[in-house]
Amino acid sequence: MRLRAAAAAACLVGAGIAAYLTYVHYAGIAPVCTTGGCEKVQTSKYAELAGVPVALLGLVTYAVLFVLALVRGVQAATLGVFVAVVGVAFSGYLLWAQLGPIDAICQWCLGNDLTITVVAALYVVRMLTESPTQKRRPG
Amino acid sequence: MDRNRLLMLGGAIAAAIVVVVVLVAFIGGGGGSKSPTTATATNASGGGTEATDAFAGTPQSGDTLGKASAPLALYVFEDPQCPYCRQWNIDTLPTVVQNYVRGGRVKLVYRGIPIISQNSIAGIRAVYAAGMQDKLWQMAEALYERQGEERSGWITIDVIKEAAREVGANPEKLLTDADSDTVTAKLKEAEQLANQYGINSTPSFGYQKQLGTLQPLQISGLEPADFTPGLDAALR
């Protein structure tokens, strides 16, 4: 229960970041930025996947992970691991793009990287420790 | 530990990694790109005519508009967010091109300098990247046509792609080139030149005769007629 609650809380943090970046994308405004590279990252080709902003994809990912955190069982945990690891791997690819081709760092992306990694770790631990069945004791 | 659980974990992680590798390959291969056909279609349907008419029939190479052999190079220092740069580009540039550039007397050289905010850098990079497809001047104009409030962050990836399509450039190539070392070097070169000549506002104009150094162009305003005395004097 604690693991699921922690995962749900982390998903809300990640969803907040993704929602902000999605809003910034569609509003066409500059994100608040202390690293100086957010706009460059946001206007690079890596900010979209097949025309969809990656921030929106991140928001959907966190929403799915949040719902899975509310569901008991190993299957939900396994699906959560799959989705979270997709998120971690894709965030790793975007981090590579920031350090390499884009040559600029976005603080919001780093915050997301940290959050999705925490979520993935929580789901892995949850999957390994969650009880296979939740049988009720007769009354 | 439950062996089945570990196998499931390994399977989930492996499947996730395969999905991301496919996604990255899709991006790298330009699988999501619809740019070449879209750009052609947009151009063919007349979508790009407004931004390209002023430059029709004028040779263009990289950041230079006009004949390479022109005796006078007019350097234009611009910031895509600057309203006066927009005025120069939309209202005056076509007349200067018609009167001086088409005849081979003057060539224009673009120098993008970010004066207003970091968002200008994205626009300047896009303009220089368009130069790698010999569409720099059209791209600059297309961005000015879309100019928003200063510091509002209006230079977004969507605006850049839309402008690129309008001028008949390949948007995906343009975005890739915008992040290239070539374009970074162009920005640095423009910054160094601006620092060297104390240019800290846009638009600023300087001229250079063959083998000469850059001289400030004396203008009294941004109307087409305001450029005539300075350019004529420089050409003498």
Chai-1 contact restraints between the chains, C-beta under 6 A:
chainA,res_idxA,chainB,res_idxB,connection_type,confidence,min_distance_angstrom,max_distance_angstrom,comment,restraint_id
A,G28,B,G153,contact,1.0,0.0,6.0,A-B,restraint_1
A,G28,B,W154,contact,1.0,0.0,6.0,A-B,restraint_2
A,G28,B,T156,contact,1.0,0.0,6.0,A-B,restraint_3
A,I29,B,G153,contact,1.0,0.0,6.0,A-B,restraint_4
A,A30,B,N119,contact,1.0,0.0,6.0,A-B,restraint_5
A,A30,B,G153,contact,1.0,0.0,6.0,A-B,restraint_6
A,E39,B,Q118,contact,1.0,0.0,6.0,A-B,restraint_7
A,E39,B,N119,contact,1.0,0.0,6.0,A-B,restraint_8
A,E39,B,A122,contact,1.0,0.0,6.0,A-B,restraint_9
A,T43,B,A122,contact,1.0,0.0,6.0,A-B,restraint_10
A,T43,B,I157,contact,1.0,0.0,6.0,A-B,restraint_11
A,S44,B,D179,contact,1.0,0.0,6.0,A-B,restraint_12
A,K45,B,L175,contact,1.0,0.0,6.0,A-B,restraint_13
A,A47,B,I157,contact,1.0,0.0,6.0,A-B,restraint_14
A,A50,B,G32,contact,1.0,0.0,6.0,A-B,restraint_15
A,T78,B,M8,contact,1.0,0.0,6.0,A-B,restraint_16
A,T78,B,A12,contact,1.0,0.0,6.0,A-B,restraint_17
A,V81,B,A12,contact,1.0,0.0,6.0,A-B,restraint_18
A,F82,B,A12,contact,1.0,0.0,6.0,A-B,restraint_19
A,F82,B,A15,contact,1.0,0.0,6.0,A-B,restraint_20
A,F82,B,A16,contact,1.0,0.0,6.0,A-B,restraint_21
A,V85,B,I13,contact,1.0,0.0,6.0,A-B,restraint_22
A,V85,B,A16,contact,1.0,0.0,6.0,A-B,restraint_23
A,V86,B,A16,contact,1.0,0.0,6.0,A-B,restraint_24
A,V86,B,V19,contact,1.0,0.0,6.0,A-B,restraint_25
A,V86,B,V20,contact,1.0,0.0,6.0,A-B,restraint_26
A,A89,B,I17,contact,1.0,0.0,6.0,A-B,restraint_27
A,A89,B,V20,contact,1.0,0.0,6.0,A-B,restraint_28
A,F90,B,V20,contact,1.0,0.0,6.0,A-B,restraint_29
A,Y93,B,V24,contact,1.0,0.0,6.0,A-B,restraint_30
A,P101,B,D179,contact,1.0,0.0,6.0,A-B,restraint_31
A,I102,B,D179,contact,1.0,0.0,6.0,A-B,restraint_32
A,M127,B,L9,contact,1.0,0.0,6.0,A-B,restraint_33
A,L128,B,R5,contact,1.0,0.0,6.0,A-B,restraint_34
